[in-house]
Amino acid sequence: MDPNRLKGKNILITGAAQGMGATNAEHFAEQGANVCLGDLDADTAQSVADRINERGNGKAIAVRMDVSKRADNAAAVAATVDAFGSINVGLFNAGLNKPKFFMDIDEDNWDLIMNVNTKGMWLGMQEVARQMIKQGPQEHVYKLINVGSVASRKPLYDVTVYCTSKYGCLALTHCGAVTLAEHNITVNGYAPGVVKTPLWEQLDKDLVEIGFKEKEGQAFDDIAEMLALKKVSYPDDVKGTAAFLVSHDSDYMTGQMIHIDGGWVIQ
């Protein structure tokens, strides 16, 4: 691994206290990036930042943020700039899920998921882009990176609201890419399938609770059988693609959503 591949990248990552967000933050810092870890769980985010700083390559800070609040997004951007001098990458990873069958969906379920997964991404993109435009031209493109999902390509009736939120993520990626290109800002994303993280472990329990699965762990096994690779993934399976999108290697890409789904979409 090149310890300087991402040197000069100052990155805000939302939902960075655990799972893919934390793994990406550590992976980026190992390659020289400075990272701001935003999360509702500020204590756990700080523990990840402490690990990064102890290793002594890229630097890290942690901030508490509710991505559904514009003020929190603006404050996280300001904290990144205060700590590192500028911001040139935003990675919008925060997300949640709470399964319900289509006819059981209520407004609370809809608002909970959409406020984080879609509204939170939109607010983050706006606030980071505003700062990038304010900073003016730089040598390489600025980057906004959205974490999508196979759920924007696969209709899953037990998580309809989550699917809707991730279709929204895809739209934000496409519309953002077209709108922000004039400011030298690219917008891309990656779409994981089943990644074994705390979010999916909770989802596994929830699927049993609503009667969709009979026992915990069954969802993972059943989905694995639907994948071309016949196995679910882990955050380490995603970090390489995320680092590629952060790096200069992807500077000429925009409006793209890369699937990291073990071949689910093609099955």
C-alpha positions, 0 to 999 in steps of 0.5 A, a space after each residue: 500500500 502506498 502511504 502517500 496515495 491519498 496525501 493531500 485529501 481532506 475528507 469528511 465521512 458521515 456515519 464513520 463510527 463503525 462499519 464501512 465508515 470506520 473501515 474507510 476512514 482508517 484505510 484512507 488515513 493509512 494512505 495519507 489522507 486526513 479524515 473527519 469522522 462524523 457520527 451521532 455516536 461521537 465517543 465511538 467515532 473519537 475512538 476510531 480517530 484516536 486509533 488513526 492518530 496513534 498510527 501517525 500517517 494521516 490525521 483524524 478528528 471526530 465530530 458529533 453530527 445528525 446528518 438530517 440537520 443542516 446545521 450539523 452538516 455545516 458544522 462538520 464541514 467547518 470542523 474539517 476545514 478548521 482542522 485541515 485547512 480545506 475540504 476536498 472530498 465528502 463521503 456520505 456513508 450514514 444510513 439506516 434501515 428498519 424493515 416493514 412489509 409494504 402495507 405496514 409502512 407508516 409515516 414514522 418508518 418513512 421519515 426515519 429512513 428517508 431523513 437519514 439516507 436521502 435527506 442527510 445525503 442531500 444536505 451533506 452534498 450541499 454543504 460540502 459543495 458550498 465550501 468547495 465552491 468557496 475555496 475555488 479551483 484546485 489542481 485536481 477535481 473535488 469529489 462527492 461520494 455517495 454510498 448507495 446500495 444494490 437496493 436501488 436496482 433490486 426491489 425488495 418488498 420487506 425494505 421498501 422505504 430503504 429501497 426508495 431512499 437508495 433510489 434517491 441516492 442514485 438520483 442525487 448522484 446523477 443530478 449532482 454530477 450534472 449540476 456541479 461539474 462546472 465547479 470542478 466537482 465530480 459526484 460518484 458512488 458505490 453500491 454495496 450488497 450485503 455487508 456484515 456490519 452492525 447495521 446488517 446485524 440489526 437488520 437480521 434481527 428485525 427480519 426475524 421480528 417481522 416474521 420474514 425469517 425464522 431465525 437470526 442468520 438465515 437472511 445472510 445465508 439465504 442472500 448468499 445463495 442468491 449471489 454469483 459469488 455465494 458469500 456476503 461481504 465485509 467492510 474490507 471488501 468495500 474499502 478498495 473501491 472507496 479509496 479508488 473513488 477518493 484517489 486521483 485515479 478516478 478524476 475523469 469519472 462522474 455520475 457513476 455508481 459502482 456495484 460491489 454486490 457479489 454479483 447480486 444484480 446480474 443474477 
